[in-house]
Amino acid sequence: MATVSWFRTRRKRADGRTMARLSRAELQRLNRSKVVEAARGEFAERGFGGATIDGIAGRAGLTRGAVYSNFPGKRALYFTVLAELSRAADPGPGAAARARTAREALGAFARAWVTRLPLVSGDPGDPAGEGRLPVDLLPEVLADERLRAVVSGLRRLDALLLGLALERMDVLAPGRSALPGREAAVEGQAGARAAGSGRRVRVAEAALTTLRGASELAVAAPGFVEPFDLVAVGEELAGLDLDDRWAPPPVVPPVQPADAPWPAGALSSGGDVSWPGSEPGGARAADGEAGSARARGLGAEGVGAEDGVVAVLGPLEAGAAEEAVRAAPPGVSVTVALVGGDPAEQAPLTRLWLADVTRCLREAFPPRAWPRLRVAYDETGALAAAAGVPAATDDTIAAVRVRDGRIVARAEGSGACHAIASSVRLATV
């Protein structure tokens, strides 16, 4: 009987050798990869509207049931294809960006952005037509009120990431700070908080509105957008004074004491890091090339045990991340765990939406100017559950303070991020 069982767990390879039968989890991963690859070809050839689940299943050599066991529908699969293409296009950290001022950095950001725009129709270097895959993204989002609201919240988050980087550049500019290394970085983190001044998020919003609009035009009408003009516009936007100030929320919920374990590795097991922010153990990814190399790998082992502030936010409330960033003391890590009511669609959409911004941040800004805010999508709900949010929704707002691997404080509702981050500040005074 043991012999029969052994033969049942072996199969022949093409070269005649035997190999162990794939486990259920391995087979699921293999089938998912096949489905995504097949969908990529189907969407490129037929567009989102013309693509069918049957067509994708046929290309993958699988059944419809196999497709649906990995994705709930065509739209979730479409978002996943686009998100994986965006991730594959990320060149990762290369030579350190040379920008020395916010003007230079925002111009470089715009230059990095336009390098991926389709500038001509029928690109001979793209025979499969994958450059036009995103053409159906915006119509699909606009047709769904819930998705429009999700994207609106994500826009606030990506503007915050770019705005924080611009604020850091203002401090790191030649002649602006005599403090070396980490001291200058800490000074920059705190500088934008003083009296609400120095905020650059509105400039970031204007820049991203311009660049995202150009992306949609370039997809609809290749050749219409002049890339050099966009770079010049980015440089000029950096010099605008929009009287941008941040005000704390007028009302905050009470901070509740807590004593519960924060699961080590919760992020690595249940989340997907869109922006690493800082290294596990407190080493800043923005402080050097070693950190940026780890950041590219999107590794987050052990990050769940790091002390700091963790904000659990639905996409409609993603902008509340700024409360934690502004209120937390310098050197305190801030992690945003995005959650939602439909992770199958929202997780890849979040990765896709933030991918352009994070890619260009890496290319255009020196590592010392990278935002200290870690962003991840909590697809399995592990972080939300650990933070005391058993049923996450699109408008979830909750925050916890983690110290020595344990949750020591919780707050929930509007203003929770500010309340928790402020409690850290009070405890350190």
GIGIBEL-V506750 format. One record per helix or strand of 2 or more residues. SS is the DSSP state (H for helix, E for strand). FROM is the first residue (numbers start at 1). LEN is the number of residues. If there is no record, write none. Layout:
BEGIN
ss = {SS | SS}
from = {FROM | FROM}
len = {LEN | LEN}
END
This chain:
BEGIN
ss = {H | E | E | H | H | H | H | H | H | H | H | H | H | H | E | H | E | H | H | H | H | E | H | E | H | H | E | H | E | E | H}
from = {2 | 10 | 18 | 24 | 53 | 64 | 74 | 102 | 130 | 145 | 181 | 194 | 201 | 227 | 256 | 266 | 272 | 280 | 285 | 289 | 303 | 308 | 315 | 334 | 343 | 367 | 373 | 382 | 397 | 406 | 416}
len = {7 | 3 | 3 | 27 | 8 | 7 | 16 | 13 | 13 | 28 | 11 | 3 | 20 | 11 | 6 | 5 | 4 | 3 | 3 | 8 | 3 | 7 | 13 | 6 | 22 | 3 | 5 | 5 | 7 | 7 | 13}
END
